[in-house]
Amino acid sequence: MIEEFKTFIAVVEHQNFTKAGESINLSQPTVSTHIKNLENYFNTTLINRSIKQKYIYITDNGYLLYKRVREIITSIESIKDELNSISSSIKGHIKIGASLTIAEYFLPNFLALFSSKYPDIEIEMLVENTHKICDRVKSSNLDIGLVEGSLTSFDFNQNFFFEDSMVLTFSPNCEIDPLNFTMDSIKNKKWIVREEGSGTREYLNIFLSSNKITPRQIMVLGSNHAVKEAVKSNLGISIISKLLTDSEEDALSTVNLDETYTRYFSFITPKGIKPSSTTTLFIDELEKYSNSLIDSKIN
C-alpha cells in the first residue's frame, strides 16, 4: 500500500493523473488503479473526476487522507534512514593490550559503553603486565596498549589519559594505626607484591627503597585481585592502586602517599605507524570517558 500512498500524494500535489504518473514513473492507467484501490480499501471517494476526465477535485476525505499519508511516508523515510545508518555504522577490529590494573578496574565500564555505542567494532584484548604490553606494542602486535607506570622507551608514542594514586594498604586486623601512621610501624612486615615488570611492583620497589624498608617476607602474586584478597586476609601489607581500595573501605585500611606515588595511565601506539580509524576512534572515546571521570571527582 505504500506505493498507492505515494501515487495518491503525487496526484493531489499535481492535480492531474498524467502529470502525477510522469513524476513517479507510472503510466496513467496504473495511477488510476492505485487511486481506485485506495478508495475501495477506505470505502470512500477520494477524488472526483470531471465528465471528460480533464479535471479532478480532491474530496474532504481525500485531503484528510493526504495529510495522514504524508505523515506516514515521512515517518517511513525517517525509519529507513535510521536503519540505513545503523547498517552502515562503523565497523572494524582493534587489538588492545592492557596492564592488569587497567584491565580489571578501569576498562570494564568503558568497554561496556564503547561496545554499546559501536556494536560493529570487534575488540580483541590481551591482559599482561606493563613490560609485556610494551614489548607487543613495539613489535606492532597490538594496535594500542594501555599501561601504568613510568616508561623510558622511545619506541612508541605515549599519551597520558588518567591519573591514579597509589596507597599503602593493610587489613584492619593488622597492628598498624592508619590515623597515627609512622614508617616504623611497617618495618619488618610481610609484603604482598606483584611480579617484576608490573607497574604496581615498580612503585612498591620505589617505596621500599626510598624508605629503607627491608620486608621480613615477600609473597609474589600474579594479579591485583589476588594481592587485594591476600591483604584482606591479613597475609601481609602492600601498595596498590586506589582504584582497588575504593570499594573496600570496610575490608581494607589505607594510608595515602605523597605525590611521588601518583602515576598516570597512558595509551601507547607503535611509532612510525599511523593509527587506524578504529584505533583513533577508540582513543577519542577513551579520552572522553576519562575526562568524565575526572569531572565527576571534581564535582
PyMOL commands that set and color helices and strands:
alter all, ss='L'
color gray80, all
select helices_A, chain A and resi 2-14+17-23+28-42+60-87+100-105+107-117+130-138+178-180+183-186+199-210+224-232+242-245+259-261+277-298
alter helices_A, ss='H'
color red, helices_A
select strands_A, chain A and resi 47-49+56-58+92-98+121-127+144-147+156-170+190-194+217-221+238-241+253-256+262-270
alter strands_A, ss='S'
color yellow, strands_A
deselect
rebuild
show_as cartoon
